[in-house]
Amino acid sequence: MENQVPFENRLNLEELNHVASQIKNEIQKVIVGQEKIIDLLLTALLANGHVLIEGVPGVAKTMIAKLLAKTISTGFSRIQFTPDLMPSDVLGTSIFNVGTSKFEFKQGPIFSNMILIDEVNRAPSKTQAALFEVMEERQVTIDGTTHKMQPPFIVVATQNPVEHEGTYRLPEAQLDRFMFKLNIGYPTLEHEIKILSDAQQRETNNPVDFVNAVVNADEIIKYQQLVTKVVVEEHLLSYIAQIVDKTRKVNSLFLGGSPRASLAILIAAKAFAALQGRDFVTPEDIKEVIPSVLCHRILLTPEKEMEGLKPETIIKSIVDTIEVPR
């Protein structure tokens, strides 16, 4: 193995890496064998991006989001999406105050810092559409008045990919507002044995009680600002643009990535590089985040869907055709 050339960071990332390591350790007190998912959740947190977690029931989608929120000493809201949920149940509504003879805005549960939306595809389209403004612009407009969200503001949503009765498919405009879509699969046999062993030794049925807060909101904001200063060379910007542009031209895709996807890859690659202890982005950082950024943003042509082709396969083939800059 060749000796790596030592380099000196222009940014001080030691504190960020220490806190990230602490968050991982806290989450892994409960979650077994999902290291990549945890790394990408941390990447999204530092990149100030929203995350959609998909997986069959019982694979700890909701739990991993709750544990991440528990490690941060900040506001947390959990919203269970159901078919009868109205936009006002999420955003809030104006209520008439008899004493003052004026309407007063009562904030909904979306007014927090870490938002867990469980089973996001259970609510009808009008409730899903209520999230458009707040996820993109970090604000809510009610009765002509704009209410700003307090940073940090991160939405983590979950959905079940196999049960479709009583669900409403997320529109492309909604999916595009999620920086990452992460797929949680079944654990390996060894990991499942460890899960059972850990559960056997716990003295409480609530695993969240084992996790402690290790960072506060102000520190998260500071790390998010630090991540924006990570260096990306000009040829890597071209590399990102070429990959996203190719998704719009390949015959097997009906819908390619948007400029929002390119920007998501850029900031996510910066955050991923920072978590590796580097203040510069490499092509490998970009390759690591691309599947989670692009796979939920593209649409296959009906013919390719009939063939059973997966978005991951197409994205990999596109990346493989673009020359890696060095």
Secondary structure, 3 states (H helix, E strand, C coil): CCCCCCCCCCCCCHHHHHHHHHHHHHHCCCCCCCHHHHHHHHHHHHCCCCEEEECCCCCCHHHHHHHHHHCEECCEEEEECCCCCCHHHHHEEEEEECCCCEEEEEECCCCCCEEEEECHHHCCHHHHHCHHHHHHHCEEEECCEEEECCCCCEEEEEECCCCCCCCCCCCHHHHCCCCEEEECCCCCHHHHHHHHHHHHHCCCCCHHHHCCCCEEHHHHHHHHHHHCCCECCHHHHHHHHHHHHHHCCCCCEEECCCHHHHHHHHHHHHHHHHHCCCCECCHHHHHHHHHHHHCCCCEECHHHHHCCCCHHHHHHHHHHHCCCCC
